[in-house]
Amino acid sequence: MLGEMDEILNLTLELIEASQAHEQYRDIECINLIASEGIKSPAVKEMLRLCMDLESRYAEGENDLEGHVKVRYYQGQKYITKIENCAADIIKNLFKCSWTDVRLVSGTHANLATFKGLSLATKNKKMVVTPLSCGAHISHDYAGLAGRVLGLEMIDHAYDVREMTIDTDKSAQIIRAAKPGIITFGGSLFLFPHPVKELRSVADEVGAYIAYDAAHVLGLIAGGAFQDPLREGADFVTASTHKTFPGPQGGVILADAKSSSVEDAIKWVQHAVFPLSTSNTHLARLPALGVAALELKLFGAELAKQTVRNAQVAGQYLYEHGVKVLGEHKGFTMSHQLAVDVREYGGGKKVAQDLEEANIILNRNLLPYDDQNNRENPSGIRIGFQDVTRRGFKEGDIKYLCDLMLKVIKGTRKPQEVKEEVIAFRKQFNKIEYGFNSLEEVVKHLKNIVGK
C-alpha cells in the first residue's frame, strides 16, 4: 500500500507541475499559430471562473424553434434556463438568425447532430462534401464521424487546386447526378469562400439541405470579413466556439427558420442533439459564450479585418522571401489561414518540429496535391493568425515574426537560437485586444452605450 501511494504522490506532483509548466510554456513563452486555437479575453475567463457550480449540473430536455428552453427533465433549472436562453439570444443577435442550439460541446458534436438530423429529415444518407485531401474536416469524411459513426455515403465535391476552393460547375454536375440529402461546405484548411450562393439553386433542384461548417471562420463571419453563409443560402451553419470565435471550447448550430422544411429539419437536428447524442451539455461554458459573442458584436469587425490582413501580409512576406505560399494569384488567403508548401525545406513534419523547438507553434498539413498516404510528412504547414492578432500583432510585427520563421525554415539559424528571440518578442504582447478586461468593464461599457 505504501508503495502504491508513493506512486500516486509522484503522479499527482507530475500532474500539477506539468499543468503549471504548460500555462507558462504555451501562454507566455510561445507564439501560437495553430489555426484551430483561439484565445479568450480576461472577461471571458472571469465568467468561466464564476461558474464552478454550474460546471457540475445537468439540463436534459427539449428546446423550441427559437433555441429557447421548452422543457427540462431535472429540477433546479430556473437560472440555468435563463443562462441558456440569454446565451442563445446573444448568439442569434450576433449572426442575425432566428434559431440556434448552444448545447453542443464541440464543433464535431455540432456536425454529428446536424448530419444526423438532416439525414433523418430527408431519409437520404448521401452527402456531398469537400474531399478530405482538400481541406474537409475528418468529421465530414467516410473515415470519420460521417461515415463510420453515422453511416453516410460521401460523394466528393469537385475541387480546383489552383483556386483552392470548390469547382462550382463540376460540383453542380456531381450534385445533380448524386441527388444527396445534404450538401456540405467549409472545412479545416479554408483559405477562400465556398460557392454556397452559386450552388443553392442546385440544392433546391435535388431537395438537399446545405450545411456549412464554419468552425474555423465563425469569428470572421461575425465580423463581416468572410462570406455570410446564411445570407448566401446555407440552411445550417455548424461551428466551434474557440477558433476565430474567441470563446470557451464548445460548439454551436445556427439556422433561419425561413420555411416549413427548415423548421422540420431544425426539429430533427434538435432531436439529434438530445436525446441522441448528448446528456451533459457542459453548462459552465454558456455564460462565457455569451460574453465572447458580445465582444464580437462590439469589436468583431475590427478584429476580423486585422486577422485577415495579418494573414495576407504574412503570405506576401513569406512568398517574397522564397517560400511557396498557396493561392498567390488570389492574395494568398481571405481567411485567418495560410497554406505553405515546405517540401524544399524537408517537408511539413520537419518544419513544424523545427519551429516548435523555436517556440513557434503550428501544424503540418496535407496539401491538395499530396500523396494522401503520406500523412506523417506532408508537403505543407498550416499557419493561423487569430491568436497573435488578438494579442495585438500588427503588420510590422507579423513581418518580424516571419523573419524568425524564415531563419528556422531555411536553416540559417538553429531553432534553439531563435527560441530566445521568440520568447523576448512574445513578452511585448501581454494584453488581449478587441475585448474586455473584466465583467465590470463589460457592464460599464454597455451602460455607457445605452445611456444609463
Beta strands, then each sheet from edge to edge (+ up, - down):
strand 1: 31-32
strand 2: 61-63
strand 3: 69-72
strand 4: 99-101
strand 5: 126-129
strand 6: 153-156
strand 7: 159-160
strand 8: 165-166
strand 9: 182-186
strand 10: 209-213
strand 11: 236-240
strand 12: 251-255
strand 13: 324-325
strand 14: 337-341
strand 15: 360-361
strand 16: 363-365
strand 17: 380-384
sheet 1: 1+ 15+
sheet 2: 2+ 3-
sheet 3: 4+ 12- 11+ 10+ 9+ 5+ 6+
sheet 4: 7+ 8-
sheet 5: 13+ 14- 17+ 16-
end
